[in-house]
Amino acid sequence: MTKLRTLLLAAVFGFATTPLMADSSDFSGPYIGVQATAIGIELDGQYTDNDSVVTKGTGGAVLPIAGADIGFGLALGDSFVLGLGATMISASETISKADDASDAADVTLKLKDHTTLYLMPTFVVSDSSALYLKIGTAEADLSVTGNVTGKPNDLEGTMWAVGTKTVLGSFFINTEAGVTDYDKITLTGIGTASSGTDGDGTMTADPTAAHGSITIGVQF
């Protein structure tokens, strides 16, 4: 993570001080847009029952999600814009379901109110097109249903992405691909007495998400 920040800062200052011929004015100022995203979430983890028997596995889902994007672009040169923004998704989505009757691990995880705050160095290559990097911090609420008494910790992680931005008058279109590496999820109290686990099961998982998105919006 430290190396990523160092490289990003080097790119920011390098492009900000390089005299290129493109015009950054059409890419600066406040903006707002709607976003359509396809996201694939993978959870590599393990389930530990009350006898300390460990079962490893992988779960996850591929989800189509709609959201909103809002931010501000600050021109720092003829060909460089530093964007600051947030992407918000309010819908609730199921990201993992495990169903193992013998271990009483019938648990469903749902994600809600996913928000990403980001920094977006943008490199203008013509009057209507630009390339950008994006790095941000992502967080979301997690809820759980099934044979469980514990509550999962909230989902937090680091996102990085690359994309293109095209401006058409006051409108813009962004296309983007990226990855979010989330912190570990821990869930305790899985199982029921009737199944023989006495609610002592524990699940841990390391989620990773890959996304591709299209954003259409207005630059003011």
Buried (B, 14 or more C-beta within 10 A) or exposed (E): EEEEEEEBEEBBEEBBEEEBEBBBEBBBBEBBBEBEBEBEBBBBBEBBBBEEEEBEBEBBBEBEBEBBBEBBBBBBBBBBBBBEBBBBBEEEBEBBBBEEEEBBBBBBBBBBEBBBBBBBBBBBBEEBBBEBBBBBBBBBBBEBEBBBEBEBEEBBBBBBBEBBBEBEEEEBBBEBEBEBBBBEBEBBBBBBEEBEBBBBBBBBBBBBBBBBBBBBBEBE
